Amino acid sequence: TKFSISTNNRKKTYVHRKLLNKLKANTRYSYRAIHNNDTSHWKQFSTFPNGSAIFNFAVMGDNRSNPEIFGNITRKMKSHHPLFSLYLGDLAYDSKYGTWKEEFFVKNNLDFISEVPFFNAVGNHEGWEENTIAFQQAPDMSSPDKNLPYYAFECEDVFFLILSSLHPLKEGTEQYKFAEKVIANIDKKWKIAAVHHPPYSCGGHKGNEQTREITTKLLEPNNFDIVLAGHSHFYQHNLVNGIRHIISGGGGSPLYNPVDCDYTIKSVKDYHYLIFEVTHNIMIIEAIDLYDNVIDRLELIK
């Protein structure tokens, strides 16, 4: 378990972690939580498939400051029945417990994450602070330190590298060496990286030097397909040196005005989320707004 004392609450807050082992692949499990005389409703989750199954997952970034829109986004994402979701940071305006509770642990998102596990690339607003560490634990893949802000995982034929742009990323840093090590050992068809600060961004915030360096020196030579990022509050699809850089920062934060660069494929100023559908040879990506309009669609074939 992780013990944390909340910032603006006199009571001590405990975040409990339970290791669920001996689970079967591609299986739906039911569970509930019991604490003294208080018992939760039954909830369900699915384990990752092990074979050639079709699966989908949801992506959303930058929901801080607008819990109503974020609640609508998570309600929409749940309707697609994703196996898991991937958040791209700025889940709360700051690191205070009260802010997390008001902006992230809203009802629709609680309904969502109680059945759909989520991963997150930490953002600058929530920061890598005590509550972030308490609420987010990196999967134990190649590091014994379970509180690292960067990690990797696999699902079917997709490899995911989750980076932290709040920590040193340049060549020779611990994070760079971690990424270098896990990438060297993978043989998956699809490779996706996720980070909060985008390597390339037209309009909003500019591209980030550190994430651009690791993209150029490590992700491009290792044939990554997609880099997902947030931070700039709009949707943008850029294509640079064979990698599709997708900014999904429309989870609820105040929207910015995108600008098209010469490598920009599509830009949209709108609240939205992404749905990925993956088979062995095909990856379909749809950016969907709050009115169920598909504002961009990609179909990648290998």
N, C-alpha and C positions, 0 to 999 in steps of 0.2 A: 504494500500500500504506500501511497504517497501522502505525507502529512503536510498540510498547508494552513497557515493562519491568514484569513482573508484581510484585505486592506481596510475595508470600511464596515466591518461587522465585529462586534465584541465577542461573538462566539467563535470557537475554533471550528474550522471546516476540515473534514476528512474526505479525501478522494480515494475511494477504494478500487483496487485493481485485482481482478480475478483471472488467473490463467486457466483457459479452457483448453485442455489437451485431449488427445485421443478422439478428436472429431473426425468424422468421415468426410471425404471430398464430395462436392456436389450434393449436399444434403441440407434439408430445411430443419432447423432446430427451434423448439419453443423454450422460453425461459421466463422466469420472474424473479424479482428481488424481494427479499424479506429482511426487515430490520425491526427487531422487537415485535410489536403488534401491528406494524405497518407492512402491508404486502402490495406490491405493484400489480398492475394488470399483466396478463400473459402477453408476451411479445415474441416475435420470430425473427430469425436471421438465417441467411444461407451461406454455407462455406463455398470456397472457390472451387470451380470445376477442375477435373483432372482428365484431360483428353482433348477432344476437338469441339468442345461445346461453343455455341454462339452466346455471347454475353454482352451486356452493356453497362456503362458506368456514366455518372453525371459529374460535371465540373462547374464550379462557381467561384468567383473571387470578389473581394472587396464589398462585403455586406454592411460594414460598420456604419453607424449613425442613422440607419433607417430600418428598424426591426419590422415594420409593417410590410415593406417591399420584400425584405429578406424572407419573411414568413410566407409570402405568396410564391416566391421563387422555390423554396423548399417543398411547398405543397405541389407545385407543378413538377418538380424533379421526381417526387415520389410516385406520381402517376405513371412514370415510365418504368417503374419497377427495376431500378438499377441494382446491380450486385453490390456496388460500393460507390462512394462519391469522393471526389478530390477537390479540396478547397485550396485557394491560392492566396491565402493570407488576408490580413486586416479584417479579422472576424469580430473585433471589438475596437472601439475608439481608443481605449487605453488598456492597461493591464489590471485595473482594479476589478475586484471580484464583482462588485455591483454592476459595473459596465458589462462584464461578461454575461451576467444574469439577465440584464435588460436587453442586450443587443444580439446575443448568440443563443442563449438557452431560452428562446421563445417557443411558444407552444407548438407551432407547425414544425420547427426544426427538432424539437424534442420528439415529436411523433415520428419524424424522419430518421434521426440518428439512433433511435431505440431499436430500429429494425434494419437500418442500412449503415454499415460501418463507414467511417470517413477518415481520410488522410488529409494532412494540411502542410503546405509550404508556408512557414511562419512569416507574418507580415510585420512592417515597421510599427504599426499602431499597437497591436497587442504585445509585440516584442517578445524576446525570449526571457520572460520574467517568471516569477514564482507560480502564478496561476496558469500561465501557458504550459510550463513544465508539468504542473499537476494534471492538467486536462489532456495533455497530448504526450503519448509515449511512443517513441520510435520502435517499429517492429525489430525484433532481434534477428538480424540477418548475418552480419559479419562483425558486429562490434558488441562487446559485453556491456558497454555504457548505454543503458536504456533511456537516458535523457539527452542524447545527442539531437540537435535540431535538424540533422540530415540523415537520410536512410535510403534504402532501396527495397523493392519487393517485386514479385512476379505474379502474373495471372495468365494462365494458358500460355499463349505465344507472345505475350507482351511483357516487356521489362520497364519498370518505372524507377526513375532516379529522382528523389525529392531533395532539393538543395535549399540551403538557407543563405539568402543574400544579406542577412544581418550579421553573418560571420565571415571571416576571411576566406576568400575563394581563389586567390591567385595561385599560380603554380608553386608547388612546394609547401603549401599550407596543409594542415591535417585534413580539411574537408576535400581539397583537391586530390590528395593521396588516397582518401577513402573512395572517391568517385573513380579514380584511375584503377583501383584494385577491383572494385565490383564490376566495372565495365569489362575488364580483361577476362572475366570468368563467365560471361553470358553468351548464349547462342540463340537468343530469341529473335524471331522475325521482325517484330516491331519494337522500337525503342522510343520511349517518351520521357522527357525531363520536365520537372515542374519547379518553379521558383517564383518568388513574389515580384522582384524587380526585373523587368524585361530587358533582354539584351538589346532589342530594337523596339522603339516606340516612336510613332509619328503623331505629334500632338500630345496633350497631357504632360506627363513626366517624360523626360528624355530617356534614352536607353542607358543601361547601367554598365559601367566600364568593367566591373568584376565579372558579371554574368556574361558579358560579351567575350571576355578573355577565355573563360572556361568553355564557352561555346566554340570559339575558333580553334583552341588548342586541343580540346578533348572530345566534344560532342560531334563536331563535323568530321574529324578523321575516323570516328567510330560509327559513322553512318546513322546517327539519330534521325528519326523521322519528324518529331514534333518537339518543340519547347513551349510549354504552357506558362503563362505569367499573368499577373494582375497589375496592381499599382496605378495604372492609367485607367480611369473609370469610363471605359467604352469597350466595344468589340473591335478588334482589328486582326486581320490575317495578313501577315507578311511572309514573303518567301525570300530567304537569303542563303546562298550557297547550298542549296538542296534541302535545307531544313525549313519546315513551316513553323513560323513563330506566331502563336495565337495568343492574343491578349484577351482575357475574359475578366474584366473588372466592373461588370454591371450587376453586382449582387445587391445593390441598395445604396452605396455611397453616392454623393453628389456627382452627377455626370460631367465629364469634360468634353471638349470639342476635339475630335480626331482630325488629323491632317494626313493626306495621302503623300507618301514618298514614292520614289521610282520603283521600290520593291514591294509596295503595298498592293495586295489583291483586293481587299474589301475592308471598309471601315463603316461602322454604324454607331451612332450615339443613341444608345437605348439600354434599358435594363434587360438582362437576358441570362441564360445558362446554356451549357453545352451538354449534348447527349452523344456518347460514342457507342457505336455498335461494332463489335469485333468478331470476325470469323478468322479462320486460318489465313486466308488470302486477301480478305477485304476489310478495310476499316472505313466506316461511314461516320462523319462528324456533322452534326447539325447544331447551329446556334439558333436558339428559340427565344422569342420575346414573351412578355407576360400575357399577350393576346394569342399565343399559340402560333404566331407567324414564324416561319423559318427564314431568318434574315441572312443566313449563309449555309451552304452545304458543300462538303468535300467528300469525295469517294476515292480512297487510295487503294491501289491494287498492287500486290506483289506476287 
